[in-house]
Amino acid sequence: MRISVIDEKTLKEIDSRKKAVWALLTRFSFALADGMRWMPAVARGLFEAELERLNSEGQRLISSLLKGDVKCFPGREAG
């Protein structure tokens, strides 16, 4: 059983962002061995730009949950 203060739709959005990072890495790199990948230098800039976009989307999603107030989650203190 899992209990969450976040609704199911938002949890799915967060999970899709986490999975998108791995999908992005597999598109921009080549597998060498288990847990090892190689990325061509020309792909690095594009990868980093897309990673930054995904990160910004995730931060906006989390920020919208918090509504700018970290105190709304138990155990979190501002400052």
PAZAPA-4460 file (N, C-alpha, C; in steps of 0.05 Angstrom, whole numbers, plus 32768, in hexadecimal, padded with zeros to 4 digits):
% residues 79
    n_x    n_y    n_z   ca_x   ca_y   ca_z    c_x    c_y    c_z   seq   type   mol
   8011   7FE9   8000   8000   8000   8000   8012   8019   8000     1      M     A
   8009   802D   7FF1   8018   8045   7FF0   8006   805D   7FF5     2      R     A
   800E   806F   8006   7FFF   8087   800C   800F   809F   8003     3      I     A
   8002   80B1   7FF6   8010   80C9   7FEC   7FFF   80E1   7FEF     4      S     A
   800C   80F8   7FF5   7FFE   8111   7FF6   7FFB   811E   7FDA     5      V     A
   8008   8111   7FC7   8007   811A   7FAB   7FF4   8109   7F9B     6      I     A
   7FE3   8116   7F8B   7FCF   8107   7F7C   7FDC   80F5   7F67     7      D     A
   7FCE   80E1   7F5E   7FD8   80CD   7F4B   7FE2   80D9   7F31     8      E     A
   7FD3   80EC   7F26   7FDB   80F9   7F0D   7FF6   8107   7F10     9      K     A
   7FFA   8115   7F25   8014   8123   7F2A   802A   810F   7F2E    10      T     A
   8024   80F9   7F3D   8039   80E5   7F41   8042   80D9   7F27    11      L     A
   802F   80D5   7F14   8035   80CA   7EFA   8046   80DE   7EEA    12      K     A
   8040   80F8   7EED   8050   810C   7EDF   806D   810C   7EEA    13      E     A
   8070   810A   7F04   808B   810A   7F10   809A   80F1   7F07    14      I     A
   808C   80DA   7F07   8099   80C1   7EFF   80A1   80C2   7EE1    15      D     A
   8091   80CF   7ED0   8098   80D1   7EB4   80B1   80E2   7EB0    16      S     A
   80B4   80F7   7EC1   80CC   8108   7EC0   80E5   80F8   7EC7    17      R     A
   80E2   80E7   7EDC   80F9   80D6   7EE4   8101   80C2   7ECE    18      K     A
   80ED   80B6   7EC2   80F3   80A3   7EAC   80FE   80B1   7E93    19      K     A
   80F6   80CA   7E8F   80FF   80D9   7E77   811D   80DD   7E78    20      A     A
   8129   80DF   7E8F   8146   80E3   7E91   8154   80CB   7E86    21      V     A
   814C   80B3   7E8E   8159   809B   7E84   8154   8098   7E66    22      W     A
   813C   809D   7E5C   8137   809C   7E40   8148   80B0   7E30    23      A     A
   814C   80C7   7E3B   815D   80DB   7E2F   8179   80D2   7E2D    24      L     A
   8183   80C6   7E43   819F   80BC   7E43   81A3   80A6   7E2E    25      L     A
   818F   8094   7E2C   8192   807F   7E18   8191   8089   7DFC    26      T     A
   8183   809F   7DF7   8182   80AA   7DDC   819C   80B9   7DD4    27      R     A
   81AA   80C4   7DE8   81C1   80D4   7DE2   81DC   80C6   7DE6    28      F     A
   81DB   80AD   7DEF   81F4   809F   7DF5   81F2   8082   7DEC    29      S     A
   8209   8074   7DED   820C   8059   7DE5   8214   8048   7DFE    30      F     A
   8207   8031   7E00   820E   801F   7E17   8229   8012   7E11    31      A     A
   823B   8012   7E26   8255   8005   7E24   8255   7FEB   7E34    32      L     A
   8249   7FEC   7E4B   8247   7FD5   7E5D   8230   7FDC   7E71    33      A     A
   822A   7FCA   7E83   8216   7FCF   7E97   821D   7FE8   7EA7    34      D     A
   820B   7FFC   7EA6   820F   8014   7EB5   8224   8027   7EA9    35      G     A
   822E   8021   7E92   8242   8033   7E85   8238   803B   7E69    36      M     A
   8239   8055   7E64   8230   805F   7E4A   8245   8073   7E40    37      R     A
   8245   8077   7E26   8257   808A   7E19   8246   809D   7E09    38      W     A
   824C   80B7   7E0B   823D   80CC   7DFC   8250   80DB   7DEA    39      M     A
   824A   80DD   7DD1   825B   80EC   7DBF   825B   810A   7DC7    40      P     A
   8272   8117   7DC4   8275   8133   7DCC   8260   8145   7DBF    41      A     A
   8259   813F   7DA6   8246   8150   7D97   8229   814D   7DA3    42      V     A
   8224   8137   7DB1   8209   8133   7DBC   8207   813F   7DD8    43      A     A
   821D   8145   7DE5   821D   814E   7E01   820D   8168   7E05    44      R     A
   8211   817B   7DF4   8203   8195   7DF7   81E5   8192   7DF4    45      G     A
   81DC   8182   7DE0   81C0   817D   7DDD   81B4   816D   7DF4    46      L     A
   81C3   815A   7DFE   81BA   814A   7E15   81B7   815C   7E2E    47      F     A
   81CA   816D   7E33   81C9   817F   7E4A   81B2   8193   7E48    48      E     A
   81AD   819D   7E30   8197   81AF   7E2C   817C   81A1   7E32    49      A     A
   8179   8189   7E28   8160   817A   7E2C   815D   8172   7E49    50      E     A
   8173   816B   7E56   8173   8164   7E72   816B   817D   7E83    51      L     A
   8174   8194   7E7C   816D   81AD   7E8A   814F   81B2   7E86    52      E     A
   8144   81AE   7E6E   8128   81B1   7E69   8117   819F   7E7B    53      R     A
   811F   8185   7E7C   8111   8172   7E8D   8112   817A   7EAA    54      L     A
   812A   8183   7EB3   812D   818B   7ECE   811B   81A3   7ED5    55      N     A
   811A   81B6   7EC3   8109   81CE   7EC7   80EC   81C6   7EC9    56      S     A
   80E3   81B4   7EB8   80C7   81AA   7EB9   80C1   819D   7ED4    57      E     A
   80D4   818D   7EDD   80D0   817F   7EF7   80D0   8193   7F0E    58      G     A
   80E1   81A7   7F0D   80E1   81BB   7F22   80C8   81CB   7F23    59      Q     A
   80BD   81D2   7F0B   80A4   81E0   7F0A   808D   81CF   7F15    60      R     A
   808D   81B5   7F0F   8079   81A3   7F19   807A   81A2   7F38    61      L     A
   8092   819E   7F43   8095   819D   7F60   808E   81B8   7F6D    62      I     A
   8096   81CD   7F60   8090   81E8   7F6B   8072   81ED   7F6B    63      S     A
   8064   81E3   7F57   8047   81E7   7F56   803A   81D7   7F6D    64      S     A
   8046   81C0   7F74   803B   81B0   7F8A   803E   81BF   7FA5    65      L     A
   8056   81CC   7FA8   805C   81DA   7FC1   804E   81F5   7FC2    66      L     A
   8046   81FF   7FAB   803B   821A   7FA9   804D   822F   7FB5    67      K     A
   8067   822A   7FB2   807B   823D   7FBC   807F   823C   7FDA    68      G     A
   8072   822A   7FE8   8073   8229   8006   807D   820D   800F    69      D     A
   8097   820C   8016   80A3   81F3   801E   8097   81E9   8039    70      V     A
   808C   81FB   8048   8081   81F5   8062   8068   81E3   8060    71      K     A
   805C   81E1   8048   8044   81D1   8045   8049   81B3   8047    72      C     A
   8063   81AB   8047   8069   818E   804A   8074   818A   8066    73      F     A
   8069   8177   8075   8073   8172   8090   8091   816B   8091    74      P     A
   809E   8174   80A6   80BB   816E   80A9   80CD   8181   809A    75      G     A
   80C2   8194   808B   80D2   81A7   807B   80D0   81C2   8089    76      R     A
   80E7   81CE   808C   80E7   81E9   8099   80F5   81FC   8086    77      E     A
   80EA   8214   8083   80F7   8228   8073   810E   8234   8082    78      A     A
   8123   823C   8073   813A   824A   8080   814D   8239   808B    79      G     A
***
